[in-house]
Amino acid sequence: MAIRYHLRQVAKRDTLRSILYRLKSIPPKSNLSIAYIARHSVCFADTAGLPHTLPCHVIRGDSSTVTWMQAETGDGEADIHGLPPSLAARYASLGSSMYRRFVHFRWRPDSSGVYVGQVDSLFRPHGHGAHIGHDGSFYEGHWTAGKRDGFGFSVTYPRGWRTGEWKENRFMGERLLYRSDRIYGIDISKYQHGKGRKRYAIEWKKLRIVDLGNSSEKRYADKVDYPVSFIYIKATEGSSVLNPYYKSDYTAARRHGFKVGAYHFFSIFTPAERQARYFLRNARLQHGDLPPVLDVEPSEAQIKKIGGESALFHRVRIWLRMVEKKCGRKPILYISQQFMNRHLVNAPDLLRNYQVWIARYGEYKPDARLVFWQLCQDGKVSGIHGEVDINVFNGYQQAYGKFLEDHTLP
């Protein structure tokens, strides 16, 4: 028995030496950080003598004398009981007074990870702090009563990097500050030319964005008087609907120096192959144009009617592949934030391979790897009668220039 124990310890020592050797070989400027994580559990035997463990976290403690722990569960197990947070905090405070020692509280390891930062009277994260999760996640920002609440940033898998505002542990998004150095654009269809018998021409030389709508609260750094940097024009819908103003608007927009793209409104009732051929036959896809866009806006009832989201995504993939093969660039997917959260997350290949343009009319920027954000439907543009969809590029001038270089049509 002693020999086996000795061999196990030698193996552990050799493993640690190997790890230390590799760590020492890492260059000093490498983007690697090492976190010491302590996981605490209380071990006990039940009435049958079987061993059990309960995860617990440090409430308060000093470095040399006493550490006060609390079980994560309040259920009693073999004389082990969880305490209400208020009572546990009181015991911890009394304990530190009893030992007449200054309690230096900085690291708080628990079953979910390690927290470093400010706490409230119950020793919950409160104020500014950072949490490193056992699952590799990281969050730094503001906390309220143990929950992420306020501005912060996080790194998680598969979400990646997220910066913005949290509310009770829920990520709301980035609250954008609208300013003149951002890249704005519009999307138009036949409705910008009037309804019923009234007809209105677009005055292309006058195009300026002068209002970002009233559908949500917005923060402005300057007066809303922004140039239009790009224009998407509806070309087709299904396999039989053609925007009667598409060709004239396309020609006029290019003549006035605007970056132009075409979009197709996807119909779930028509074969995807027919829709792709119809779009390619009618859309002007010339050198330097923006990549084509597939507008996918089915209702929940429509998705169910065609056999669910797998059937829908099968058709969407057909359209995307046919158009990409013809024009030499990957199309962009136009969707809502709700569709993204409910359905597109179940099609990781689409998220991975295609850029998205998201419609979200709240005060927060969409939570996605997007290229465009449609921020309102009720914007105002000088030179266009009525309301207009306003969009913003996800980045500034340098990123926009790179986008045009990499994704405009060859």
C-alpha positions in Angstrom: 0.0 0.0 0.0 2.8 2.4 0.9 4.6 1.7 -2.3 1.5 2.4 -4.4 1.0 5.7 -2.5 4.6 6.7 -3.1 4.3 5.9 -6.8 1.2 8.1 -7.1 2.9 11.0 -5.4 5.9 10.7 -7.6 3.7 10.7 -10.7 1.9 13.8 -9.5 5.2 15.5 -8.8 6.5 14.7 -12.2 3.3 16.1 -13.8 3.7 19.3 -11.9 7.3 19.6 -12.9 6.4 19.2 -16.5 3.7 21.9 -16.3 6.1 24.2 -14.5 8.7 23.6 -17.2 6.2 24.5 -19.9 5.1 27.6 -18.1 8.7 28.8 -17.7 9.3 28.5 -21.4 6.5 30.9 -22.2 7.9 34.3 -23.4 7.3 37.2 -21.0 5.3 39.2 -23.5 2.9 36.3 -24.2 -0.9 37.0 -23.8 -1.3 34.4 -21.1 -2.4 34.9 -17.5 -2.5 32.3 -14.7 -5.2 32.4 -12.1 -5.0 30.5 -8.8 -8.5 29.1 -8.2 -9.5 27.5 -4.9 -12.6 25.3 -4.8 -14.1 24.6 -1.4 -16.2 21.7 -0.5 -17.3 20.2 2.9 -16.9 16.5 3.1 -19.2 14.3 5.3 -20.7 10.8 5.6 -24.4 10.2 5.5 -26.3 7.8 7.9 -25.3 4.9 5.7 -21.6 5.8 6.0 -21.3 6.9 2.3 -19.1 9.9 1.6 -20.6 13.1 0.2 -19.4 16.6 -0.6 -21.2 20.0 -0.7 -19.8 23.0 -2.6 -19.3 26.0 -0.4 -17.9 29.5 -0.6 -15.8 31.7 1.6 -17.9 34.3 3.5 -15.0 36.0 5.3 -11.7 35.1 6.7 -8.2 36.1 7.6 -5.0 34.6 6.3 -3.8 32.8 9.4 -6.6 32.1 12.0 -10.1 31.4 10.8 -12.1 31.1 7.6 -15.9 31.3 7.6 -17.6 29.1 5.0 -21.2 28.7 3.8 -22.7 25.8 2.0 -24.2 26.6 -1.4 -27.4 24.8 -0.3 -29.6 25.5 2.6 -30.7 21.8 3.0 -29.5 20.1 6.1 -27.2 17.1 5.5 -25.8 15.1 8.4 -25.6 18.1 10.8 -24.3 20.4 8.0 -26.6 23.3 7.5 -26.7 26.3 5.2 -27.3 29.7 6.9 -29.3 32.7 5.6 -26.8 35.2 4.1 -27.7 37.9 6.7 -27.0 35.5 9.6 -23.8 34.1 8.0 -22.5 37.7 7.5 -23.3 38.4 11.2 -21.4 35.3 12.3 -18.4 36.3 10.1 -18.3 39.8 11.5 -18.5 38.6 15.1 -15.8 36.0 14.4 -13.4 38.6 13.2 -14.1 40.7 16.3 -13.6 37.7 18.6 -10.2 37.0 17.2 -9.2 40.7 17.4 -7.6 40.6 14.0 -8.0 42.8 11.0 -9.8 40.8 8.3 -8.2 41.5 4.9 -10.9 40.4 2.3 -10.0 40.5 -1.3 -10.4 37.1 -3.0 -13.7 35.3 -2.8 -13.4 31.8 -4.2 -16.7 29.8 -4.5 -18.3 27.0 -6.4 -18.6 29.1 -9.6 -15.2 30.8 -9.6 -13.2 33.6 -8.0 -14.5 37.1 -7.4 -12.2 40.0 -6.8 -13.8 43.4 -5.9 -16.2 45.3 -3.7 -18.9 43.6 -1.6 -22.0 44.6 0.4 -22.8 43.9 4.0 -23.8 40.3 3.1 -20.4 39.9 1.3 -22.1 39.6 -2.1 -20.4 41.2 -5.1 -21.5 44.9 -5.0 -19.9 47.8 -6.8 -16.9 47.2 -9.1 -15.4 43.8 -9.3 -14.2 40.9 -11.5 -15.3 37.3 -11.6 -13.2 34.4 -13.1 -15.4 31.4 -13.6 -14.3 27.8 -13.4 -15.7 27.4 -16.9 -13.2 29.9 -18.3 -15.6 32.8 -18.3 -14.6 36.3 -17.3 -16.6 39.4 -16.3 -15.5 42.8 -15.0 -17.8 45.6 -14.3 -20.5 46.8 -11.9 -22.4 44.5 -9.6 -25.5 44.9 -7.5 -26.4 42.5 -4.7 -24.5 39.7 -6.2 -25.6 40.2 -9.8 -24.0 41.8 -12.8 -25.8 45.1 -13.1 -24.6 48.1 -15.0 -21.7 48.6 -17.4 -19.2 45.8 -17.8 -17.4 43.5 -20.3 -17.2 39.7 -20.4 -15.5 36.9 -22.3 -17.4 33.6 -22.6 -17.6 30.7 -25.0 -19.2 30.7 -27.5 -20.4 34.3 -27.2 -16.9 35.7 -27.2 -16.3 39.3 -26.2 -19.3 41.4 -25.1 -19.2 45.0 -23.9 -22.3 46.9 -22.7 -24.8 47.0 -20.0 -26.2 44.2 -17.8 -29.4 44.2 -15.8 -29.8 41.5 -13.1 -27.3 39.2 -14.8 -28.9 39.6 -18.2 -26.8 41.2 -21.0 -28.8 44.0 -22.5 -26.2 45.2 -25.1 -24.2 48.3 -25.8 -25.9 51.6 -25.5 -24.7 53.4 -28.5 -23.7 57.1 -28.5 -24.8 58.5 -31.9 -22.3 60.8 -33.4 -21.4 62.1 -36.8 -18.2 60.0 -37.2 -20.2 56.8 -37.4 -21.2 55.2 -40.7 -25.0 55.5 -41.4 -27.1 54.2 -44.3 -30.7 53.6 -45.3 -32.7 50.9 -46.9 -35.6 51.7 -49.2 -38.4 50.1 -51.2 -41.4 51.2 -53.2 -42.9 52.7 -50.0 -40.5 55.6 -50.1 -42.2 56.7 -53.3 -45.6 57.0 -51.7 -48.8 55.1 -51.0 -52.0 54.9 -52.8 -52.3 57.3 -55.7 -49.7 59.8 -54.4 -46.2 59.5 -55.8 -43.0 61.1 -54.6 -39.6 61.3 -56.2 -36.4 60.9 -54.2 -34.2 64.0 -54.3 -30.9 62.3 -54.3 -28.7 65.4 -54.0 -30.5 66.4 -50.7 -30.1 63.0 -48.9 -29.1 63.6 -45.2 -30.2 61.7 -42.2 -31.9 64.3 -39.9 -33.9 62.2 -37.4 -33.3 58.7 -35.9 -36.9 58.2 -34.9 -38.7 58.0 -31.6 -39.1 54.2 -31.1 -36.5 54.1 -28.4 -34.4 56.3 -26.2 -31.1 57.5 -27.8 -28.0 59.3 -26.7 -26.5 61.9 -29.1 -23.1 63.5 -29.1 -24.1 66.1 -31.7 -26.9 67.3 -33.8 -28.5 64.6 -36.1 -27.3 65.7 -39.5 -25.5 62.7 -40.9 -24.5 61.9 -44.5 -25.9 58.7 -46.1 -22.9 56.4 -46.7 -24.7 53.4 -48.1 -28.1 52.4 -49.5 -29.8 49.0 -49.8 -32.7 48.8 -52.2 -35.3 46.1 -52.2 -35.1 44.3 -55.6 -37.4 41.2 -55.3 -39.7 39.1 -53.1 -40.4 35.5 -53.6 -40.3 34.5 -57.3 -42.8 37.0 -58.8 -42.7 40.3 -56.9 -40.4 43.0 -58.4 -39.9 46.5 -56.8 -41.1 48.8 -59.6 -38.7 51.5 -58.5 -35.7 49.2 -58.1 -33.9 49.8 -61.4 -34.4 53.6 -61.5 -33.4 54.0 -57.8 -30.4 51.8 -58.3 -29.2 53.8 -61.3 -29.8 57.1 -59.6 -28.1 56.1 -56.4 -24.9 54.9 -58.2 -24.9 58.0 -60.4 -24.9 60.2 -57.2 -21.9 58.3 -55.8 -23.7 56.1 -53.1 -22.6 52.6 -52.2 -25.5 50.5 -53.3 -26.7 47.0 -52.5 -29.8 44.9 -53.3 -31.9 42.8 -51.0 -34.4 40.0 -51.5 -37.4 39.3 -49.2 -37.5 35.6 -48.7 -40.8 33.8 -49.1 -41.3 30.4 -47.3 -44.0 29.4 -49.8 -41.8 29.4 -52.9 -38.9 27.0 -53.6 -35.6 28.6 -52.7 -34.0 27.8 -56.1 -36.8 29.7 -57.9 -36.3 32.7 -55.6 -32.5 32.8 -56.1 -32.9 32.6 -59.9 -35.5 35.4 -59.8 -33.3 37.6 -57.7 -30.2 37.0 -59.9 -32.2 37.7 -63.0 -33.5 41.1 -61.8 -30.9 42.5 -59.4 -28.1 44.7 -60.6 -24.9 43.1 -59.2 -22.1 45.2 -60.5 -18.4 45.7 -59.6 -18.1 47.6 -56.3 -21.7 47.1 -55.1 -22.4 46.0 -51.6 -23.0 42.2 -51.1 -26.6 41.1 -51.6 -28.9 40.6 -48.6 -31.4 37.9 -47.9 -34.3 39.3 -45.7 -35.6 36.5 -43.5 -38.7 37.4 -41.5 -41.0 34.4 -41.1 -43.6 34.3 -38.3 -43.6 31.4 -35.8 -46.7 30.0 -37.4 -45.0 30.1 -40.8 -41.9 28.3 -39.5 -44.1 25.6 -38.0 -46.2 25.3 -41.2 -43.2 24.4 -43.3 -41.8 21.8 -40.9 -39.8 23.8 -38.4 -36.6 25.7 -38.4 -34.5 22.9 -39.9 -36.7 23.0 -43.1 -36.4 26.8 -43.1 -32.6 26.8 -42.8 -32.3 24.2 -45.5 -34.1 26.6 -47.9 -32.1 29.6 -46.7 -28.8 27.8 -47.4 -29.9 26.9 -50.9 -30.6 30.6 -51.7 -27.3 31.8 -50.1 -25.2 29.2 -51.9 -26.7 29.9 -55.3 -26.3 33.7 -55.0 -22.8 33.4 -53.6 -21.7 31.2 -56.5 -23.1 33.7 -59.0 -21.8 37.0 -57.6 -18.6 35.8 -55.9 -19.3 37.1 -52.5 -21.2 35.8 -49.5 -24.6 37.4 -49.0 -25.6 39.0 -45.7 -28.5 37.7 -43.6 -31.1 40.3 -42.5 -32.9 39.1 -39.4 -34.5 40.4 -36.1 -32.8 40.1 -32.7 -35.7 37.8 -31.7 -35.2 35.5 -34.7 -31.5 35.4 -33.8 -32.1 34.4 -30.2 -34.8 31.9 -30.9 -33.7 30.2 -34.2 -30.4 31.3 -35.8 -28.5 30.1 -32.7 -29.5 26.6 -33.8 -27.8 27.0 -37.1 -24.2 27.6 -36.1 -22.9 27.2 -39.7 -24.9 30.2 -40.8 -23.7 32.2 -37.8 -20.1 31.2 -38.5 -20.1 31.6 -42.3 -22.3 34.7 -42.9 -22.4 38.2 -41.6 -25.7 39.4 -40.2 -27.7 42.6 -40.4 -30.0 42.8 -37.4 -33.2 44.8 -36.8 -33.5 45.9 -33.2 -35.4 49.0 -32.3 -34.5 49.3 -28.6 -31.9 51.5 -27.0 -29.3 48.7 -27.0 -27.1 47.6 -29.9 -27.8 43.9 -30.9 -25.9 41.2 -29.2 -24.4 39.5 -32.2 -21.4 39.5 -34.6 -23.2 41.9 -37.0 -22.2 44.1 -39.9 -25.2 46.4 -39.9 -27.8 47.4 -37.3 -31.2 48.7 -38.3 -31.9 51.0 -35.4 -35.2 52.4 -36.4 -38.1 52.3 -38.9 -39.3 55.8 -38.3 -36.2 57.9 -39.3 -36.3 61.0 -41.4 -34.1 61.7 -44.4 -34.1 65.0 -46.2 -34.9 64.4 -49.8 -37.2 61.4 -49.1 -40.9 61.7 -48.3 -42.1 59.8 -45.1 -40.4 57.5 -42.7 -37.2 55.7 -43.6 -35.3 52.7 -42.1 -32.0 54.0 -40.7 -29.0 51.7 -40.3 -25.5 52.0 -38.8 -22.4 50.1 -39.7 -20.8 48.2 -36.8 -17.5 50.1 -36.7 -15.9 53.3 -37.8 -14.3 54.6 -41.0 -11.2 52.3 -41.0 -13.3 49.2 -40.4 -15.8 50.3 -43.0 -13.1 50.8 -45.5 -11.8 47.3 -44.8 -15.4 45.9 -45.2 -15.7 47.5 -48.6 -12.3 46.2 -49.6 -13.1 42.7 -48.6 -16.8 42.3 -49.4 -17.9 44.5 -52.3 -18.7 42.6 -55.5 -15.7 41.8 -57.7 
